[in-house]
Amino acid sequence: MRTVADDLAAHAARHPARIALDTPTGQVTYGRLAARTDELTRLLRAHGARPETVCAVAVEHGADAVAAMAAVLRCGAAFLTLDVTQPRDRLAAFVKSAGTRLLLTTSAHTRALDPGLPTILLDGPATRPGTTPEPPARVDPRALAYVSHTSGSTGEPSPVLVEHHALDAYLRDTARAFGLGPDTVALQTAPLGYDASIRDTFAPLLAGARLVIVERSRLLRPADFAGTVRAHRVTALLSTTPSFLAHLAGQPDLPDPLGGVTLVASSGESLRPFLAAGGRRAVPGALVNQYGPTECTMTTTRHRVPADPDTAADVVGVPRPGTVVRVLDADLAPVPEGTVGEVYIGGAGLARGYGGLPARTAACFVPDPYGPPGARLYRTGDLGRWGPEGLTYAGRTDRQVKIRGYRVDPAEIEGALLAHPRVSGAVVTAHTDDRGRTYLAAHLTGDPAATDAELRAHLARSLPPHLMPRHFRRHDALPTTRGGKADRRRLVAGSAP
C-alpha cells in the first residue's frame, strides 16, 4: 500500500524547493526532508527494520523527528514517539511495554534513556552516500504502523496498536475533510508522545502544506502563541483543547489571538463549557469539534460548530467515512434516537488491540453483533445519544477523565502515590472549578509530615505534569462504602472548591 512517506517523496519530486517545515533551527524544504527520510530509511533497513518492528523515536520535535517517523513508515515498520521531557522511568516503561526493538535518538538522550536496545544516533555519522531515492518497500496494510499509550482501569498506561491501513485512511480523510493544501500553514501544537501529534505532523505534509514547529514554551504562553500565529501566518490548528481555547480567549490584552486562522479543530475534552461562555466568537474561522479515542485512530466523528451554537449539548457530529458508531444499552441493543447509551466504535479506524494485554483487549474490543462476520467494536466507556446533528457526548461510564486534553485514569496516580513510603492510602478524585476546568485532588492517609512539595517531587519522577493533583488532602481514614470500597462520592462532595 501507499504510505504518507510516499506522498512526501512525491511532493519533493514535483516541488523540491517548497517549504515543508518551519523549525527553530530554520526552514526545511520538501526536497531536503525527502533526502533525510531516504538516509534514515537506509539506516533502518540496515538495522533490520521490517513489518512489526517497533522503533522508538526519542528526539525534540523537528526535521529529524518527522524524517524518522516517515522512514519507519516507509520500511513498513511501526514507530513509538516519546516526549523526551517526560520522566525517564515513564519513558522506559513505554519503550518496554511497546515491545520496542530499535531506538532512534541523539547522543544526549541515549545517555538519559539507557535502553539497552540497538540504537541509531540521528546526530551520528551519516549513512553511506547516495543520491538515488530509497525505493519504497511494499507495506502490508495490516502491519503495525504506530504505538500510542493510553490509561486504563488498572492505572497502568497500555500500548494501543494501530495498523497502517487505519493510519493512512485517517490522515487522508483528515486532509480532505479540512481542505488542507499547499496554501495551508499548520502549527504543530500536540507534543510528541501523544497520538494527536501524528495528525498535527502528517495531515498537513500529506497535502503539501507548510508545518510550523516552535519551542514548546511558545505554545503555552498566550501572548507568545498569538505572536507565533501572526509571525508565521498560521491558517490551521488541528489539535487544540477547549481548555486552551478558553485560556486564550480570556486574555484581555489579546483582542484577536487567532487572527488569520481559518480552521481550528478542537478535541480531547468537552467543548461545551467553552461554547457556553461565548467562546465561539473568539474563533473567527471554522471551528470543528472532534471526537474519538486513541483505540480508534484519533478521530471518529466531527462537528462543524455554527456561528450561533447550541450550548445546551456537546455535539460531536457524524462519523467519518468507513467508521461505525453504535449507541447501545447494557444488552448491546441499539437505543432509540435521543436516548443515552454507551458508545461503541468500529470500522476503518479500529486498532488491533492492546500490546501484551490479551484480557484487556478481549474485554474492550468485542464482536459487533450487527456487523459482518469477524467485525469488532471498541467499547469506549463514553455515553452518548443520537440527534439531528449526529452524536452528542453525554459523559463517561467509568472514572476516566480528561485533563487539558489528555485522558487520565486516577488509578495511575494513586499507584504512584502509594509507592511513597509515608503514604498508606490514596484516592484521587476529579473536580471542576468555577471556570469549568477539570482538576485532580489527592486524598491521603499516612504520615501527615509528608509535605505537598515532597509528594509533588515524588510524583514528578514518574508522572507527566497533567497527572499532577492540584490539591493534597489528608485524612485520618478514607471513607468507604458498605462494600468496603473507597467512597469517592463522599470525597468529591467534601472537596468542593
Secondary structure as a PSIPRED ss2 file (coil, helix, strand):
# PSIPRED VFORMAT (PSIPRED V4.0)

   1 M C   1.000  0.000  0.000
   2 R C   1.000  0.000  0.000
   3 T C   1.000  0.000  0.000
   4 V H   0.000  1.000  0.000
   5 A H   0.000  1.000  0.000
   6 D H   0.000  1.000  0.000
   7 D H   0.000  1.000  0.000
   8 L H   0.000  1.000  0.000
   9 A H   0.000  1.000  0.000
  10 A H   0.000  1.000  0.000
  11 H H   0.000  1.000  0.000
  12 A H   0.000  1.000  0.000
  13 A H   0.000  1.000  0.000
  14 R H   0.000  1.000  0.000
  15 H C   1.000  0.000  0.000
  16 P C   1.000  0.000  0.000
  17 A C   1.000  0.000  0.000
  18 R C   1.000  0.000  0.000
  19 I E   0.000  0.000  1.000
  20 A E   0.000  0.000  1.000
  21 L E   0.000  0.000  1.000
  22 D E   0.000  0.000  1.000
  23 T E   0.000  0.000  1.000
  24 P C   1.000  0.000  0.000
  25 T C   1.000  0.000  0.000
  26 G E   0.000  0.000  1.000
  27 Q E   0.000  0.000  1.000
  28 V E   0.000  0.000  1.000
  29 T E   0.000  0.000  1.000
  30 Y H   0.000  1.000  0.000
  31 G H   0.000  1.000  0.000
  32 R H   0.000  1.000  0.000
  33 L H   0.000  1.000  0.000
  34 A H   0.000  1.000  0.000
  35 A H   0.000  1.000  0.000
  36 R H   0.000  1.000  0.000
  37 T H   0.000  1.000  0.000
  38 D H   0.000  1.000  0.000
  39 E H   0.000  1.000  0.000
  40 L H   0.000  1.000  0.000
  41 T H   0.000  1.000  0.000
  42 R H   0.000  1.000  0.000
  43 L H   0.000  1.000  0.000
  44 L H   0.000  1.000  0.000
  45 R H   0.000  1.000  0.000
  46 A H   0.000  1.000  0.000
  47 H C   1.000  0.000  0.000
  48 G C   1.000  0.000  0.000
  49 A C   1.000  0.000  0.000
  50 R C   1.000  0.000  0.000
  51 P C   1.000  0.000  0.000
  52 E C   1.000  0.000  0.000
  53 T C   1.000  0.000  0.000
  54 V E   0.000  0.000  1.000
  55 C E   0.000  0.000  1.000
  56 A E   0.000  0.000  1.000
  57 V E   0.000  0.000  1.000
  58 A E   0.000  0.000  1.000
  59 V C   1.000  0.000  0.000
  60 E C   1.000  0.000  0.000
  61 H C   1.000  0.000  0.000
  62 G C   1.000  0.000  0.000
  63 A H   0.000  1.000  0.000
  64 D H   0.000  1.000  0.000
  65 A H   0.000  1.000  0.000
  66 V H   0.000  1.000  0.000
  67 A H   0.000  1.000  0.000
  68 A H   0.000  1.000  0.000
  69 M H   0.000  1.000  0.000
  70 A H   0.000  1.000  0.000
  71 A H   0.000  1.000  0.000
  72 V H   0.000  1.000  0.000
  73 L H   0.000  1.000  0.000
  74 R H   0.000  1.000  0.000
  75 C C   1.000  0.000  0.000
  76 G C   1.000  0.000  0.000
  77 A C   1.000  0.000  0.000
  78 A E   0.000  0.000  1.000
  79 F E   0.000  0.000  1.000
  80 L E   0.000  0.000  1.000
  81 T E   0.000  0.000  1.000
  82 L C   1.000  0.000  0.000
  83 D C   1.000  0.000  0.000
  84 V C   1.000  0.000  0.000
  85 T C   1.000  0.000  0.000
  86 Q C   1.000  0.000  0.000
  87 P C   1.000  0.000  0.000
  88 R H   0.000  1.000  0.000
  89 D H   0.000  1.000  0.000
  90 R H   0.000  1.000  0.000
  91 L H   0.000  1.000  0.000
  92 A H   0.000  1.000  0.000
  93 A H   0.000  1.000  0.000
  94 F H   0.000  1.000  0.000
  95 V H   0.000  1.000  0.000
  96 K H   0.000  1.000  0.000
  97 S H   0.000  1.000  0.000
  98 A C   1.000  0.000  0.000
  99 G C   1.000  0.000  0.000
 100 T E   0.000  0.000  1.000
 101 R E   0.000  0.000  1.000
 102 L E   0.000  0.000  1.000
 103 L E   0.000  0.000  1.000
 104 L E   0.000  0.000  1.000
 105 T E   0.000  0.000  1.000
 106 T C   1.000  0.000  0.000
 107 S H   0.000  1.000  0.000
 108 A H   0.000  1.000  0.000
 109 H H   0.000  1.000  0.000
 110 T H   0.000  1.000  0.000
 111 R H   0.000  1.000  0.000
 112 A H   0.000  1.000  0.000
 113 L H   0.000  1.000  0.000
 114 D C   1.000  0.000  0.000
 115 P C   1.000  0.000  0.000
 116 G C   1.000  0.000  0.000
 117 L C   1.000  0.000  0.000
 118 P C   1.000  0.000  0.000
 119 T E   0.000  0.000  1.000
 120 I E   0.000  0.000  1.000
 121 L E   0.000  0.000  1.000
 122 L C   1.000  0.000  0.000
 123 D C   1.000  0.000  0.000
 124 G C   1.000  0.000  0.000
 125 P C   1.000  0.000  0.000
 126 A C   1.000  0.000  0.000
 127 T C   1.000  0.000  0.000
 128 R C   1.000  0.000  0.000
 129 P C   1.000  0.000  0.000
 130 G C   1.000  0.000  0.000
 131 T C   1.000  0.000  0.000
 132 T C   1.000  0.000  0.000
 133 P C   1.000  0.000  0.000
 134 E C   1.000  0.000  0.000
 135 P C   1.000  0.000  0.000
 136 P C   1.000  0.000  0.000
 137 A C   1.000  0.000  0.000
 138 R C   1.000  0.000  0.000
 139 V C   1.000  0.000  0.000
 140 D C   1.000  0.000  0.000
 141 P C   1.000  0.000  0.000
 142 R C   1.000  0.000  0.000
 143 A C   1.000  0.000  0.000
 144 L E   0.000  0.000  1.000
 145 A E   0.000  0.000  1.000
 146 Y E   0.000  0.000  1.000
 147 V E   0.000  0.000  1.000
 148 S E   0.000  0.000  1.000
 149 H E   0.000  0.000  1.000
 150 T E   0.000  0.000  1.000
 151 S C   1.000  0.000  0.000
 152 G C   1.000  0.000  0.000
 153 S C   1.000  0.000  0.000
 154 T C   1.000  0.000  0.000
 155 G C   1.000  0.000  0.000
 156 E C   1.000  0.000  0.000
 157 P C   1.000  0.000  0.000
 158 S E   0.000  0.000  1.000
 159 P E   0.000  0.000  1.000
 160 V E   0.000  0.000  1.000
 161 L E   0.000  0.000  1.000
 162 V E   0.000  0.000  1.000
 163 E E   0.000  0.000  1.000
 164 H H   0.000  1.000  0.000
 165 H H   0.000  1.000  0.000
 166 A H   0.000  1.000  0.000
 167 L H   0.000  1.000  0.000
 168 D H   0.000  1.000  0.000
 169 A H   0.000  1.000  0.000
 170 Y H   0.000  1.000  0.000
 171 L H   0.000  1.000  0.000
 172 R H   0.000  1.000  0.000
 173 D H   0.000  1.000  0.000
 174 T H   0.000  1.000  0.000
 175 A H   0.000  1.000  0.000
 176 R H   0.000  1.000  0.000
 177 A H   0.000  1.000  0.000
 178 F C   1.000  0.000  0.000
 179 G C   1.000  0.000  0.000
 180 L C   1.000  0.000  0.000
 181 G C   1.000  0.000  0.000
 182 P C   1.000  0.000  0.000
 183 D C   1.000  0.000  0.000
 184 T C   1.000  0.000  0.000
 185 V E   0.000  0.000  1.000
 186 A E   0.000  0.000  1.000
 187 L E   0.000  0.000  1.000
 188 Q C   1.000  0.000  0.000
 189 T C   1.000  0.000  0.000
 190 A C   1.000  0.000  0.000
 191 P C   1.000  0.000  0.000
 192 L C   1.000  0.000  0.000
 193 G C   1.000  0.000  0.000
 194 Y C   1.000  0.000  0.000
 195 D C   1.000  0.000  0.000
 196 A H   0.000  1.000  0.000
 197 S H   0.000  1.000  0.000
 198 I H   0.000  1.000  0.000
 199 R H   0.000  1.000  0.000
 200 D H   0.000  1.000  0.000
 201 T H   0.000  1.000  0.000
 202 F H   0.000  1.000  0.000
 203 A H   0.000  1.000  0.000
 204 P H   0.000  1.000  0.000
 205 L H   0.000  1.000  0.000
 206 L H   0.000  1.000  0.000
 207 A C   1.000  0.000  0.000
 208 G C   1.000  0.000  0.000
 209 A C   1.000  0.000  0.000
 210 R E   0.000  0.000  1.000
 211 L E   0.000  0.000  1.000
 212 V E   0.000  0.000  1.000
 213 I C   1.000  0.000  0.000
 214 V C   1.000  0.000  0.000
 215 E C   1.000  0.000  0.000
 216 R H   0.000  1.000  0.000
 217 S H   0.000  1.000  0.000
 218 R H   0.000  1.000  0.000
 219 L H   0.000  1.000  0.000
 220 L H   0.000  1.000  0.000
 221 R C   1.000  0.000  0.000
 222 P H   0.000  1.000  0.000
 223 A H   0.000  1.000  0.000
 224 D H   0.000  1.000  0.000
 225 F H   0.000  1.000  0.000
 226 A H   0.000  1.000  0.000
 227 G H   0.000  1.000  0.000
 228 T H   0.000  1.000  0.000
 229 V H   0.000  1.000  0.000
 230 R H   0.000  1.000  0.000
 231 A H   0.000  1.000  0.000
 232 H H   0.000  1.000  0.000
 233 R C   1.000  0.000  0.000
 234 V C   1.000  0.000  0.000
 235 T C   1.000  0.000  0.000
 236 A E   0.000  0.000  1.000
 237 L E   0.000  0.000  1.000
 238 L E   0.000  0.000  1.000
 239 S E   0.000  0.000  1.000
 240 T E   0.000  0.000  1.000
 241 T C   1.000  0.000  0.000
 242 P H   0.000  1.000  0.000
 243 S H   0.000  1.000  0.000
 244 F H   0.000  1.000  0.000
 245 L H   0.000  1.000  0.000
 246 A H   0.000  1.000  0.000
 247 H H   0.000  1.000  0.000
 248 L H   0.000  1.000  0.000
 249 A H   0.000  1.000  0.000
 250 G C   1.000  0.000  0.000
 251 Q C   1.000  0.000  0.000
 252 P C   1.000  0.000  0.000
 253 D C   1.000  0.000  0.000
 254 L C   1.000  0.000  0.000
 255 P C   1.000  0.000  0.000
 256 D C   1.000  0.000  0.000
 257 P C   1.000  0.000  0.000
 258 L C   1.000  0.000  0.000
 259 G C   1.000  0.000  0.000
 260 G C   1.000  0.000  0.000
 261 V C   1.000  0.000  0.000
 262 T C   1.000  0.000  0.000
 263 L E   0.000  0.000  1.000
 264 V E   0.000  0.000  1.000
 265 A E   0.000  0.000  1.000
 266 S E   0.000  0.000  1.000
 267 S C   1.000  0.000  0.000
 268 G C   1.000  0.000  0.000
 269 E C   1.000  0.000  0.000
 270 S C   1.000  0.000  0.000
 271 L C   1.000  0.000  0.000
 272 R H   0.000  1.000  0.000
 273 P H   0.000  1.000  0.000
 274 F H   0.000  1.000  0.000
 275 L H   0.000  1.000  0.000
 276 A H   0.000  1.000  0.000
 277 A C   1.000  0.000  0.000
 278 G C   1.000  0.000  0.000
 279 G H   0.000  1.000  0.000
 280 R H   0.000  1.000  0.000
 281 R H   0.000  1.000  0.000
 282 A H   0.000  1.000  0.000
 283 V C   1.000  0.000  0.000
 284 P C   1.000  0.000  0.000
 285 G C   1.000  0.000  0.000
 286 A E   0.000  0.000  1.000
 287 L E   0.000  0.000  1.000
 288 V E   0.000  0.000  1.000
 289 N E   0.000  0.000  1.000
 290 Q E   0.000  0.000  1.000
 291 Y E   0.000  0.000  1.000
 292 G C   1.000  0.000  0.000
 293 P C   1.000  0.000  0.000
 294 T H   0.000  1.000  0.000
 295 E H   0.000  1.000  0.000
 296 C H   0.000  1.000  0.000
 297 T C   1.000  0.000  0.000
 298 M C   1.000  0.000  0.000
 299 T C   1.000  0.000  0.000
 300 T C   1.000  0.000  0.000
 301 T E   0.000  0.000  1.000
 302 R E   0.000  0.000  1.000
 303 H E   0.000  0.000  1.000
 304 R E   0.000  0.000  1.000
 305 V E   0.000  0.000  1.000
 306 P C   1.000  0.000  0.000
 307 A C   1.000  0.000  0.000
 308 D C   1.000  0.000  0.000
 309 P C   1.000  0.000  0.000
 310 D C   1.000  0.000  0.000
 311 T C   1.000  0.000  0.000
 312 A C   1.000  0.000  0.000
 313 A C   1.000  0.000  0.000
 314 D E   0.000  0.000  1.000
 315 V E   0.000  0.000  1.000
 316 V E   0.000  0.000  1.000
 317 G E   0.000  0.000  1.000
 318 V E   0.000  0.000  1.000
 319 P E   0.000  0.000  1.000
 320 R C   1.000  0.000  0.000
 321 P C   1.000  0.000  0.000
 322 G C   1.000  0.000  0.000
 323 T E   0.000  0.000  1.000
 324 V E   0.000  0.000  1.000
 325 V E   0.000  0.000  1.000
 326 R E   0.000  0.000  1.000
 327 V E   0.000  0.000  1.000
 328 L E   0.000  0.000  1.000
 329 D C   1.000  0.000  0.000
 330 A C   1.000  0.000  0.000
 331 D C   1.000  0.000  0.000
 332 L C   1.000  0.000  0.000
 333 A C   1.000  0.000  0.000
 334 P E   0.000  0.000  1.000
 335 V C   1.000  0.000  0.000
 336 P C   1.000  0.000  0.000
 337 E C   1.000  0.000  0.000
 338 G C   1.000  0.000  0.000
 339 T C   1.000  0.000  0.000
 340 V C   1.000  0.000  0.000
 341 G E   0.000  0.000  1.000
 342 E E   0.000  0.000  1.000
 343 V E   0.000  0.000  1.000
 344 Y E   0.000  0.000  1.000
 345 I E   0.000  0.000  1.000
 346 G E   0.000  0.000  1.000
 347 G E   0.000  0.000  1.000
 348 A C   1.000  0.000  0.000
 349 G C   1.000  0.000  0.000
 350 L C   1.000  0.000  0.000
 351 A C   1.000  0.000  0.000
 352 R C   1.000  0.000  0.000
 353 G E   0.000  0.000  1.000
 354 Y E   0.000  0.000  1.000
 355 G C   1.000  0.000  0.000
 356 G C   1.000  0.000  0.000
 357 L C   1.000  0.000  0.000
 358 P H   0.000  1.000  0.000
 359 A H   0.000  1.000  0.000
 360 R H   0.000  1.000  0.000
 361 T H   0.000  1.000  0.000
 362 A H   0.000  1.000  0.000
 363 A H   0.000  1.000  0.000
 364 C H   0.000  1.000  0.000
 365 F E   0.000  0.000  1.000
 366 V E   0.000  0.000  1.000
 367 P E   0.000  0.000  1.000
 368 D C   1.000  0.000  0.000
 369 P C   1.000  0.000  0.000
 370 Y C   1.000  0.000  0.000
 371 G C   1.000  0.000  0.000
 372 P C   1.000  0.000  0.000
 373 P C   1.000  0.000  0.000
 374 G C   1.000  0.000  0.000
 375 A C   1.000  0.000  0.000
 376 R E   0.000  0.000  1.000
 377 L E   0.000  0.000  1.000
 378 Y E   0.000  0.000  1.000
 379 R E   0.000  0.000  1.000
 380 T E   0.000  0.000  1.000
 381 G E   0.000  0.000  1.000
 382 D E   0.000  0.000  1.000
 383 L E   0.000  0.000  1.000
 384 G E   0.000  0.000  1.000
 385 R E   0.000  0.000  1.000
 386 W E   0.000  0.000  1.000
 387 G E   0.000  0.000  1.000
 388 P C   1.000  0.000  0.000
 389 E C   1.000  0.000  0.000
 390 G E   0.000  0.000  1.000
 391 L E   0.000  0.000  1.000
 392 T E   0.000  0.000  1.000
 393 Y E   0.000  0.000  1.000
 394 A E   0.000  0.000  1.000
 395 G E   0.000  0.000  1.000
 396 R E   0.000  0.000  1.000
 397 T C   1.000  0.000  0.000
 398 D C   1.000  0.000  0.000
 399 R C   1.000  0.000  0.000
 400 Q C   1.000  0.000  0.000
 401 V E   0.000  0.000  1.000
 402 K E   0.000  0.000  1.000
 403 I E   0.000  0.000  1.000
 404 R C   1.000  0.000  0.000
 405 G C   1.000  0.000  0.000
 406 Y E   0.000  0.000  1.000
 407 R E   0.000  0.000  1.000
 408 V E   0.000  0.000  1.000
 409 D C   1.000  0.000  0.000
 410 P H   0.000  1.000  0.000
 411 A H   0.000  1.000  0.000
 412 E H   0.000  1.000  0.000
 413 I H   0.000  1.000  0.000
 414 E H   0.000  1.000  0.000
 415 G H   0.000  1.000  0.000
 416 A H   0.000  1.000  0.000
 417 L H   0.000  1.000  0.000
 418 L H   0.000  1.000  0.000
 419 A C   1.000  0.000  0.000
 420 H C   1.000  0.000  0.000
 421 P C   1.000  0.000  0.000
 422 R C   1.000  0.000  0.000
 423 V E   0.000  0.000  1.000
 424 S E   0.000  0.000  1.000
 425 G E   0.000  0.000  1.000
 426 A E   0.000  0.000  1.000
 427 V E   0.000  0.000  1.000
 428 V E   0.000  0.000  1.000
 429 T E   0.000  0.000  1.000
 430 A E   0.000  0.000  1.000
 431 H E   0.000  0.000  1.000
 432 T E   0.000  0.000  1.000
 433 D C   1.000  0.000  0.000
 434 D C   1.000  0.000  0.000
 435 R C   1.000  0.000  0.000
 436 G C   1.000  0.000  0.000
 437 R C   1.000  0.000  0.000
 438 T E   0.000  0.000  1.000
 439 Y E   0.000  0.000  1.000
 440 L E   0.000  0.000  1.000
 441 A E   0.000  0.000  1.000
 442 A E   0.000  0.000  1.000
 443 H E   0.000  0.000  1.000
 444 L E   0.000  0.000  1.000
 445 T E   0.000  0.000  1.000
 446 G E   0.000  0.000  1.000
 447 D C   1.000  0.000  0.000
 448 P C   1.000  0.000  0.000
 449 A C   1.000  0.000  0.000
 450 A C   1.000  0.000  0.000
 451 T C   1.000  0.000  0.000
 452 D H   0.000  1.000  0.000
 453 A H   0.000  1.000  0.000
 454 E H   0.000  1.000  0.000
 455 L H   0.000  1.000  0.000
 456 R H   0.000  1.000  0.000
 457 A H   0.000  1.000  0.000
 458 H H   0.000  1.000  0.000
 459 L H   0.000  1.000  0.000
 460 A H   0.000  1.000  0.000
 461 R C   1.000  0.000  0.000
 462 S C   1.000  0.000  0.000
 463 L C   1.000  0.000  0.000
 464 P C   1.000  0.000  0.000
 465 P H   0.000  1.000  0.000
 466 H H   0.000  1.000  0.000
 467 L H   0.000  1.000  0.000
 468 M C   1.000  0.000  0.000
 469 P C   1.000  0.000  0.000
 470 R C   1.000  0.000  0.000
 471 H E   0.000  0.000  1.000
 472 F E   0.000  0.000  1.000
 473 R E   0.000  0.000  1.000
 474 R E   0.000  0.000  1.000
 475 H C   1.000  0.000  0.000
 476 D C   1.000  0.000  0.000
 477 A C   1.000  0.000  0.000
 478 L C   1.000  0.000  0.000
 479 P C   1.000  0.000  0.000
 480 T E   0.000  0.000  1.000
 481 T C   1.000  0.000  0.000
 482 R C   1.000  0.000  0.000
 483 G C   1.000  0.000  0.000
 484 G C   1.000  0.000  0.000
 485 K C   1.000  0.000  0.000
 486 A E   0.000  0.000  1.000
 487 D C   1.000  0.000  0.000
 488 R H   0.000  1.000  0.000
 489 R H   0.000  1.000  0.000
 490 R H   0.000  1.000  0.000
 491 L H   0.000  1.000  0.000
 492 V H   0.000  1.000  0.000
 493 A H   0.000  1.000  0.000
 494 G C   1.000  0.000  0.000
 495 S C   1.000  0.000  0.000
 496 A C   1.000  0.000  0.000
 497 P C   1.000  0.000  0.000
